[in-house]
Amino acid sequence: MQMILFNSFKKHNELYKKQILDSIERVFDSQWYVLGKEVENFEASYSKLTGVKNTIGVASGLDALIIALKALEIGPNNEVIVPSNTYIATWLAVSSVGAKIVSVEPNPKTFNICPSLIEKAITKNTKVIMPVHLYGQSCDMDAIMNIAKKNNLFVVEDNAQSQLGTWNGKYTGSFGDINATSFYPTKNLGAIGEAGAITTNSIAHKEFALTYRNYGSKQKYINNIKGVNSRIDELQAGILNVKLKYLKEFTEERKKIAARYNSNLENLKEIDLPYVSPEADHVYHLFVIKTSK
């Protein structure tokens, strides 16, 4: 039996190995290794590509979620609605700020959080809805944003798996008040190590995130708030700058490959193929579910 790799670092790295090594050398020679031009360039380029006003690079996707909740002043006595099926980082972010996790079941077709069940889970203590765009497919963001608006709630998107996914033509990670993504090596856009980012259209949330990630400091040796060290380094930002140029191309390649699988497997009764909402442009973390006999 021949094994087909779901993800091959070797194949992808060969495509831009020289460019990545050149970026590493450029950072090395610059003698500026933290919060420099590479980070600034990446933040600006990621914002432009995804249609958000502000991107703030941080150390990981988990940190991005925690800082997003901190920016909204979420803490004890607050409730955050999260999907029941998601990677643990989503739940850890909520518990890290002392808020209560309220889990909501998914839509059985998409496996994303079900909007009609979100409404039933809202209480007087609910402050945030945290949708997670799983397997490359956007949640129903029109419904979620309408629920949030009606109930005066914040929305924090966990966009770690769906960079360049869309809902009705708008990119995931650009709907919520403040959102988080991950650049863990296996993601659509992966660093060579740990990295993440916050996206927001709010100047206030941007300023908080920039300050909080840097020991609570906007100006050297002046610390305005009690912050943390969660800074994406220049090396990772330089590497992401190289890979970002290929993200659209690789996303289209993923979709074509997935379409071939779907076409050739659609008549097999032993499996269920992924359901894609008509409003969503799936970036395809391809998966297949075996059905019971």
Secondary structure, 3 states (H helix, E strand, C coil): CCCCCCCCHHHHHHHHHHHHHHHHHHHHHHCCCECCHHHHHHHHHHHHHHCCCEEEEECCHHHHHHHHHHHCCCCCCCEEEEECCCCHHHHHHHHHCCCEEEEECECCCCCCECHHHHHHHCCCCEEEECCECHHHCCCCHHHHHHHHHHHCCEECCECCCCCCCEECCEECCCCCCCEEEECCCCCCCCCCCCCEEEEECCHHHHHHHHHHCECCEEECCEECCCCCECCCEHHHHHHHHHHHCCHHHHHHHHHHHHHHHHHHHCCCCCEECCCCCCCEECCCCCCCEECCC
